[in-house]
Amino acid sequence: MPVANSSPIEVYLADQLTEAIARAGFSLPEGARVEIEVPREEGHGDWASAAALALAKSARRPPREVAAAIVKAFSCDPGVLDRVEIAGPGFLNFHLAAAWLHDTLRRIVADPDTFGATDAGRGERILVEYVSANPTGPLNIVSARAASFGDALVRLLRASGYAADGEFYVNDWGLQAELFGASVRTRFAEARGAAAPAIPEEGYAGSYVGELAADLDPAQGAEWLALPEEDQRRRFGAWGIERMVASQRVALERFGVTMDRWFPEGDLHRSGALDVVLGRLEQAGHVYDRDGARWFRSTTFGDQDDRVLIRSNGIPTYSLADAAYHGNKFERGYDRLIDILGPDHHGHVTRMKALVQALGYDPARFEVILLQWVKLLRGGEVVKMSKRAGDFVTMEELVDEVGVDAARFFFLMRRGESPLDFDLELAVKRSEENPVYYVQYAHARIIHVLEFATGQGVPTPDPAGARLDLLSEPESEAVLRLLASFPSLVASAARAHEPHRITTYLKELAAKFHVFYHHHRVVTPDASLTAARLLLTKATGAVIRRGLGLLGVSAPEAM
C-alpha cells in the first residue's frame, strides 16, 4: 500500500494533488500549499479541496474547467482512492477505496495501541508550559482546565511525531512568595499564642494556610519568629512554598498529569540568568534609563508601552524574569515554545513576543494560548465558594465530586479559548446525556460483545482472511470511514493545538457505533459476516480506547 502508516492520508492526497496541478500546467503561488479537508456534509467524499477555485483567477479560466483539467491529470493508486469528483463551483471531492478502508481496519486490530500515531511533527522539539499556578495555594478549577488541556496537548503532539515536553514554572520568588510567608508566619504564631503582625491585606487568608502552618516544627517556627521581619517572611515563605508545591504535584498526579520538569523561578535569580539576559538586551540597544528605573523598548516590537525591567528600588520585574526563563527554554534546544496561561494574562502576549524577538529569537516560534474562565454550575446556579480556599473552588474538590474522567473530558469539550460552563450534575449522571459516560459506555458495550462472542464459541477472526467487503451496510461504512479518519484527526488536533477535536470525534464515533449496533447483530449464523462485524467492533473499541487515552481518560470495560 503506497500510504505509509506514519503519514496521514490527507498528506498523501495533498502530494498527489500538487503533482496533478503541475501536470495540468497550473502553478501554485510561491510558498502556497494544497489544502485537503474533511467535507462538511456526508456524501461529498471523504476529503475535499478548493484548490481549483484558488487557481482559477491566476489561470484565467473558470474554476470547474480548472478542476476538470486537474482531475484528468490526477493519478492515484486505485487501492487508495476510488474516484475524484467535481462538485459545485469547482470543489474536488475524493472518495477513498474500500480496499484502503479495509486495510486500515486490519492495521487497527494488528497494532491497536499505536493506531493514530504519525510522524507529522518530524521530531520538532516543543516545550509546553502549563498550569504554572502560584505555589501559594491549592490548584483551582482554572488550573484543572489548564492541566487537562496541557497534558492532552502534550499527548497529542507526541502521538503526532513531535518531541514534546510539559513544564510547570514555579513562581517561588518575589512579592507573592513573601506575602505567602507572612501569612503562614501569622497563622503559626496565632496557633501558639505568640505575637505576630496580622496577615497583610494582599496576603492569603484561606483555611489551608492554617492547616499548612500546623505542620511546621514548633521549635523551627519559634526560631524564625525571632528573626527580622524580612527574614521571617522568606523563611516561612520558602518552607510553605516547598510543601505547597509538593501538594500541587500530588494533586496533578491524581489528575493523571506528570510534568517532565518543575522549573523554579528562584533558580534563575540565584544563577545570575537575569543579569545575563539584561546584558544581552542592553548590548542590543533595547534598554534605557528613566526615573531611576531600567526600561525595555517594547514599543519597538509592537507593544503599546515600554516595560520596566528593573524598578527604581533595584528589584527586577516579572518581565525580566520571564525573559530569562524563555531564553533558557530556547537555550535548552527547543524549536518552539507554547505557554498555556489564564485569561488574566492577555497583556503578557505582546510583551513576551517583544522580549523573545529582542533576544534574537523568531517570535513565530513562541505561542501563547489563553484559557478562558470556568463557571461551575449546579442546578443552573453558579458554585462560587470553597470550604478550604475561601474564595475559589479547588481542583481536588472538583475531582472528589465528579471524578478525574468526567473532569478531564468536560474541560476538553470546548476550545481552550472559549469560556466553559461546567455542569456538575451532568458530569456525575450515568446516562447518555453525559458525554463522557456515553463514550465510555460504548467501549464497555464493545467489550461485552467481544466477550459474548467468545462465550458462544465464535473463533477469533483472522483479519487477513476476513470478508471485509461484507461491511457494506451504510451503518457499517459510516463507522469504518470514521475509524479511518482518526490518524488525520490526531495530526490536525496536534497541529492546531485543539484537543477538543478528539472529544468531538469520540462522541461521533460512539454515536455511529450505537447506531450500527442497534441495526445489526454482530454475532450471526453467518460465520463470514460475524467475523467481519467482530473486527469492526474490535477496531472501534481500540480507537475509542486510544482516543480516550490521548485525553487522559480511562476506557472502562464494564459500567
C-alpha positions in Angstrom: 0.0 0.0 0.0 1.6 3.3 -1.0 0.4 5.3 2.0 2.8 4.8 4.9 1.3 4.2 8.3 3.3 7.1 9.6 1.8 9.6 7.2 -1.9 10.8 7.4 -3.9 10.1 4.3 -4.6 13.7 3.6 -0.8 14.3 3.3 -0.6 11.6 0.6 -3.6 13.1 -1.2 -2.2 16.6 -1.0 1.0 15.4 -2.5 -0.8 13.6 -5.3 -3.0 16.7 -5.9 0.1 19.0 -6.0 1.7 16.8 -8.7 -1.6 16.8 -10.7 -1.8 20.6 -10.6 1.7 20.8 -12.0 1.0 18.2 -14.7 -2.1 20.1 -15.7 0.0 23.2 -16.3 -1.0 25.3 -13.3 1.3 26.9 -10.8 0.7 27.4 -7.1 1.7 30.8 -5.6 5.2 30.7 -4.1 5.0 29.2 -0.6 1.4 28.1 -1.0 0.3 24.6 -0.1 -2.6 22.5 -1.3 -5.2 22.2 1.5 -7.2 19.0 2.0 -10.0 18.9 4.5 -13.0 16.8 5.6 -16.2 18.0 3.8 -18.9 19.5 6.0 -21.6 17.3 4.6 -21.6 13.5 4.2 -21.9 12.3 0.7 -19.4 14.9 -0.5 -16.5 12.5 -0.4 -14.1 11.6 2.4 -11.8 14.5 1.6 -12.2 17.7 -0.4 -10.1 20.5 -1.8 -10.9 24.0 -3.1 -7.6 24.2 -5.0 -9.3 24.7 -8.4 -11.1 27.7 -7.1 -7.9 29.2 -5.7 -6.1 28.7 -9.0 -8.9 29.9 -11.3 -8.0 33.6 -11.1 -4.3 33.3 -11.9 -5.2 30.7 -14.6 -7.9 33.0 -16.1 -10.2 30.0 -16.5 -13.5 29.0 -14.9 -13.0 27.0 -11.7 -14.8 23.9 -13.0 -12.6 24.0 -16.1 -9.5 24.1 -13.9 -10.9 21.3 -11.8 -11.6 19.2 -14.8 -8.0 19.6 -16.0 -6.7 18.6 -12.6 -8.8 15.5 -12.4 -7.7 14.5 -15.9 -4.0 14.8 -14.7 -4.7 13.2 -11.4 -3.0 9.8 -10.8 -3.5 7.8 -7.7 -3.2 4.1 -6.7 -6.7 2.6 -7.1 -6.1 0.7 -3.9 -6.2 4.1 -2.1 -8.7 6.2 -4.0 -11.9 5.1 -5.7 -12.6 8.3 -7.6 -12.3 12.1 -7.7 -15.4 14.1 -8.4 -16.0 17.8 -9.3 -18.8 19.4 -7.2 -20.4 22.8 -7.0 -18.4 25.7 -8.4 -15.2 23.6 -8.7 -14.6 21.7 -5.5 -12.7 18.4 -5.8 -14.2 15.6 -3.7 -12.0 12.5 -3.0 -13.7 9.1 -2.3 -11.4 6.5 -0.6 -11.3 3.0 -2.0 -13.0 0.2 0.0 -9.7 -1.7 -0.1 -7.9 1.1 1.7 -10.6 1.3 4.3 -10.4 -2.4 4.9 -6.6 -2.3 5.1 -7.0 0.4 7.7 -9.3 -1.8 9.7 -6.7 -4.6 9.6 -4.0 -2.1 10.7 -6.0 -1.1 13.7 -6.5 -4.6 15.1 -2.9 -5.6 14.3 -1.5 -2.7 16.4 -4.3 -1.0 18.4 -2.1 0.7 20.9 -0.3 2.9 18.3 -3.0 3.5 15.7 -3.3 7.2 15.1 0.4 7.9 15.6 2.1 9.6 12.7 5.4 11.3 12.0 3.7 14.6 11.1 5.8 16.5 13.6 9.1 15.1 12.2 10.7 15.3 15.7 10.3 19.0 16.2 11.1 19.8 19.9 8.2 21.7 21.6 8.1 22.8 25.2 4.6 23.2 26.6 4.4 25.3 29.8 1.1 24.8 31.6 -0.7 25.2 34.9 2.3 27.2 36.5 -0.1 28.3 39.3 1.4 30.4 42.1 2.7 28.0 44.8 0.8 29.9 47.4 -2.4 27.9 47.5 -4.2 24.8 46.2 -4.8 24.4 42.5 -8.2 25.8 41.4 -10.6 24.9 38.6 -8.8 27.1 36.1 -5.7 25.2 37.0 -7.6 22.0 36.4 -8.7 23.1 33.0 -5.1 24.1 32.2 -3.9 20.7 33.4 -6.4 18.8 31.2 -5.6 21.0 28.2 -1.8 21.0 28.5 -1.5 17.3 29.3 -3.8 16.4 26.4 -1.9 18.7 24.0 1.5 17.1 25.0 0.0 13.6 24.4 -1.4 14.7 21.0 1.9 16.2 20.0 3.9 13.1 20.9 1.4 10.9 19.0 1.9 13.1 16.0 5.7 12.8 15.9 6.7 15.9 17.9 9.3 15.7 20.7 7.1 17.4 23.3 7.7 18.1 27.0 5.5 19.6 29.7 6.8 22.0 32.3 5.5 23.8 35.4 7.1 27.2 36.1 7.2 27.7 39.9 6.9 31.3 40.9 8.8 30.9 44.2 10.4 34.4 44.2 9.3 37.9 44.8 6.4 39.7 46.5 3.8 37.0 46.3 6.2 34.5 47.9 6.9 37.0 50.7 3.2 37.6 51.3 2.6 33.9 51.5 5.4 33.6 54.0 3.9 36.4 56.1 0.5 34.6 56.0 2.0 31.3 57.1 4.0 33.1 59.8 0.9 34.8 61.2 -1.1 31.5 61.4 1.8 29.7 63.0 2.1 32.4 65.7 -1.6 32.6 66.3 -1.8 28.9 66.9 0.8 29.1 69.6 -0.3 32.3 71.2 2.7 34.3 70.0 2.6 37.9 68.9 2.7 38.5 65.2 1.5 41.1 62.6 -1.9 40.5 61.0 -2.0 38.8 57.6 -1.2 41.5 55.0 -4.2 42.8 53.1 -2.8 41.2 49.9 -2.0 38.0 51.8 -3.6 34.6 51.9 -6.4 34.0 54.4 -7.8 30.6 53.3 -8.0 27.9 56.0 -5.4 25.9 54.1 -2.8 28.3 55.3 -3.5 27.4 59.0 -3.5 23.7 58.1 -0.1 24.2 56.5 1.3 26.1 59.4 0.2 23.4 61.8 2.7 21.0 60.2 5.7 23.2 60.9 8.0 22.0 63.6 7.3 24.3 66.6 11.0 24.7 67.5 11.9 25.7 63.9 9.0 28.1 63.7 9.8 29.7 67.0 13.4 30.2 65.9 12.2 32.0 62.7 9.9 34.3 64.7 13.0 35.8 66.4 14.4 36.9 63.0 13.9 40.3 61.4 10.6 40.8 59.5 12.0 40.3 56.0 13.9 37.1 57.0 10.7 35.8 58.7 8.7 36.2 55.5 11.4 34.5 53.5 11.9 31.5 55.8 8.2 30.9 56.3 7.6 31.5 52.6 10.3 29.1 51.4 9.1 26.4 53.8 5.4 26.9 52.9 6.1 27.0 49.1 8.1 23.8 49.2 5.2 22.0 50.8 2.5 23.6 48.7 4.4 22.6 45.5 4.6 19.1 46.9 0.8 19.1 47.4 0.3 20.5 43.9 2.4 17.6 42.5 0.2 15.1 44.3 -3.0 16.8 43.1 -1.8 16.8 39.5 -0.6 13.2 39.6 -4.0 12.2 41.0 -5.4 14.1 38.0 -3.3 12.0 35.6 -0.7 14.7 35.0 3.1 14.2 35.4 5.2 17.1 34.5 8.6 16.4 32.8 10.1 19.3 34.8 9.2 21.7 37.6 11.3 24.8 37.0 11.7 27.2 40.0 12.0 30.9 39.2 14.4 31.1 42.1 17.0 29.1 40.1 17.1 32.0 37.5 17.7 34.6 40.2 20.4 32.6 42.0 22.2 31.7 38.8 22.5 35.2 37.6 20.4 34.5 34.5 18.5 37.8 34.9 21.8 39.8 34.7 22.9 37.9 31.6 19.6 38.5 29.8 19.6 42.1 30.8 23.1 42.4 29.4 22.0 40.9 26.1 19.2 43.4 25.8 21.5 46.3 26.7 24.0 45.3 24.2 21.3 45.2 21.5 20.3 48.7 22.4 16.9 47.8 23.8 17.3 49.2 27.3 17.2 52.8 28.6 17.1 54.5 32.0 14.2 56.7 33.1 13.1 57.9 36.6 15.7 55.8 38.3 14.4 52.6 36.6 15.6 50.5 33.7 13.2 50.2 30.8 12.8 47.8 27.8 11.9 49.4 24.5 9.0 47.2 24.0 7.2 49.6 21.6 9.9 48.9 19.1 8.4 45.5 18.7 4.7 46.5 18.5 3.9 46.8 22.2 1.7 49.7 23.4 4.1 50.8 26.1 7.7 50.3 27.1 8.1 47.9 30.1 10.1 48.3 33.3 12.8 45.6 33.8 14.5 47.0 36.9 12.4 49.1 39.3 13.9 52.3 40.9 14.5 50.3 44.1 16.7 47.9 42.2 14.2 44.9 42.2 13.7 43.1 38.9 10.2 42.9 37.5 8.5 39.8 36.3 9.2 40.9 32.7 12.9 40.4 33.2 12.5 37.1 34.9 10.1 35.9 32.1 12.7 37.0 29.5 15.4 35.0 31.3 13.1 32.0 31.6 12.1 31.9 27.9 15.7 32.5 26.9 16.6 29.5 29.0 13.9 27.4 27.2 15.4 28.2 23.8 18.9 27.6 25.1 17.8 24.1 26.0 17.3 23.4 22.4 13.5 23.7 21.9 12.3 24.6 18.5 9.0 26.1 19.6 7.5 27.2 22.9 3.9 27.1 23.9 2.7 28.9 27.0 -0.8 28.0 28.3 -1.9 30.8 30.5 -5.1 32.0 32.3 -7.4 34.7 30.8 -5.8 37.4 33.0 -2.5 37.2 31.1 -3.7 38.9 28.0 -1.2 41.7 28.2 1.6 39.1 28.6 1.4 38.0 25.0 2.7 41.1 23.2 5.2 41.9 25.9 6.7 38.4 25.8 6.8 38.3 22.0 8.7 41.6 22.1 11.2 40.2 24.6 11.7 37.0 22.6 12.3 39.0 19.4 14.6 41.4 21.2 16.7 38.5 22.4 17.2 37.4 18.8 14.6 34.6 18.6 11.9 34.3 16.0 8.7 35.4 17.7 6.8 32.9 15.4 8.4 30.2 17.5 6.6 31.4 20.6 2.9 30.9 21.1 0.5 31.8 24.0 -2.8 30.0 24.4 -5.1 31.9 26.8 -7.5 29.5 28.5 -10.8 31.2 29.5 -12.7 31.1 32.7 -14.6 28.1 34.0 -18.0 28.6 35.6 -19.2 25.7 37.8 -22.9 25.2 37.8 -25.2 23.1 40.0 -28.9 23.2 39.2 -28.3 26.1 37.0 -26.8 28.2 39.8 -23.1 29.2 39.9 -21.0 27.5 42.5 -18.6 30.1 43.9 -17.1 29.3 47.2 -14.7 26.7 48.6 -14.6 25.5 52.2 -10.8 25.4 52.3 -9.7 28.1 49.9 -12.4 30.6 50.8 -12.8 32.4 47.5 -12.3 29.7 44.9 -13.1 26.0 44.3 -10.1 23.8 44.4 -9.2 21.1 41.8 -9.3 18.5 44.5 -12.8 19.4 45.5 -13.9 19.1 41.9 -12.3 15.7 41.4 -13.8 14.5 44.7 -17.2 15.3 43.4 -17.1 14.3 39.7 -14.0 12.1 39.3 -11.0 12.5 37.1 -12.5 11.2 33.9 -15.5 13.4 33.9 -13.5 16.5 34.9 -10.9 16.0 32.1 -13.4 15.1 29.4 -15.7 18.1 30.3 -12.8 20.5 30.3 -11.8 19.3 26.8 -15.2 19.6 25.2 -14.6 23.2 24.1 -11.8 25.2 22.6 -9.5 26.4 25.3 -10.0 30.0 24.2 -13.8 29.7 24.9 -15.4 30.2 28.3 -16.7 27.0 29.8 -19.8 26.2 31.8 -19.2 23.1 33.8 -22.4 21.3 34.8 -21.6 19.4 37.9 -24.9 17.5 37.9 -24.5 16.4 34.3 -20.9 15.3 35.0 -22.0 12.6 37.5 -25.0 11.4 35.6 -24.8 7.7 34.5 -26.9 8.2 31.4 -26.5 9.0 27.7 -26.9 12.7 28.5 -23.4 12.7 30.0 -20.9 12.8 27.1 -18.1 11.0 28.9 -20.4 8.3 30.1 -21.8 7.9 26.6 -18.4 7.4 25.1 -17.2 5.1 27.9 -20.4 3.1 27.7 -19.8 2.5 24.0 -16.4 1.0 24.9 -17.8 -1.2 27.7 -20.6 -2.4 25.3 -17.9 -3.4 22.8 -16.0 -5.4 25.4 -19.3 -7.1 26.3 -20.0 -8.0 22.7 -16.5 -9.5 22.3 -16.8 -11.5 25.5 -20.2 -12.7 24.4 -18.8 -13.9 21.1 -16.0 -15.8 22.9 -18.6 -17.3 25.3 -20.6 -18.6 22.2 -17.5 -20.3 20.9 -17.0 -18.0 18.0 -13.4 -18.3 16.7 -11.2 -15.3 16.8 -11.5 -13.7 13.3 -8.5 -13.7 11.0 -8.0 -10.1 9.8 -6.1 -11.3 6.7 -8.8 -13.7 5.5 -11.9 -11.9 6.7 -14.5 -10.9 4.2 -14.5 -7.2 5.0 -16.4 -6.5 1.8 -19.4 -7.7 3.7 -19.3 -4.5 5.7 -21.4 -2.8 3.0 -24.3 -1.5 5.1 -24.5 2.3 5.5 -24.2 2.0 9.3 -21.0 -0.2 8.9 -19.5 2.0 6.3 -20.1 5.1 8.5 -18.2 3.6 11.4 -15.4 2.3 9.0 -14.8 5.7 7.4 -14.7 7.4 10.8 -12.2 5.0 12.1 -10.0 5.6 9.0 -10.0 9.4 9.7 -8.5 9.0 13.2 -4.8 9.4 12.3 -5.6 12.6 10.3 -7.7 13.9 13.2 -5.0 13.4 15.7 -2.4 15.1 13.5 -4.7 18.1 12.8 -5.7 18.4 16.5 -2.0 18.5 17.4 -1.1 20.9 14.7 -4.0 23.3 15.6 -3.4 22.8 19.4 -7.1 21.8 19.8 -7.7 18.7 22.0 -11.4 19.4 21.8 -11.4 17.8 18.4 -10.8 14.5 20.0 -13.8 14.7 22.3 -16.0 15.7 19.4 -14.7 12.8 17.4 -15.2 10.3 20.2 -18.8 11.4 20.7 -19.5 11.0 17.0 -17.8 7.6 16.8 -19.8 6.4 19.9 -23.0 7.6 18.3 -22.3 5.9 15.0 -21.3 2.6 16.7 -24.5 2.7 18.8 -26.5 3.1 15.5 -24.6 0.2 13.9 -25.1 -2.0 17.0 -28.9 -1.3 17.1 -29.3 -2.1 13.4 -27.1 -5.1 13.0 -26.4 -8.2 15.2 -22.7 -8.7 15.5 -22.8 -12.5 16.2 -24.9 -14.0 13.5 -25.4 -17.5 12.0 -23.2 -16.4 9.1 -19.6 -17.1 10.1 -18.1 -14.7 7.5 -20.4 -11.8 8.3 -19.8 -12.4 12.1 -16.0 -12.3 11.6 -16.2 -9.0 9.6 -18.5 -7.4 12.2 -16.4 -8.6 15.1 -13.3 -7.0 13.5 -15.2 -3.7 13.0 -16.4 -3.9 16.6 -12.9 -4.7 18.0 -11.3 -1.9 15.9 -13.9 0.6 17.2 -13.2 -0.3 20.8 -9.5 0.1 20.1 -9.9 3.6 18.6 -12.2 4.7 21.4 -9.7 3.5 24.0 -6.9 5.2 22.1 -8.8 8.5 21.8 -9.7 8.5 25.5 -6.1 7.7 26.3 -4.9 10.8 24.4 -7.3 12.8 26.6 -6.0 11.2 29.8 -9.4 9.5 30.3 -9.9 5.8 31.2 -11.7 3.3 29.0 -13.6 1.0 31.5 -14.5 -2.5 30.3 -17.7 -2.6 32.4 -20.1 0.0 33.6 
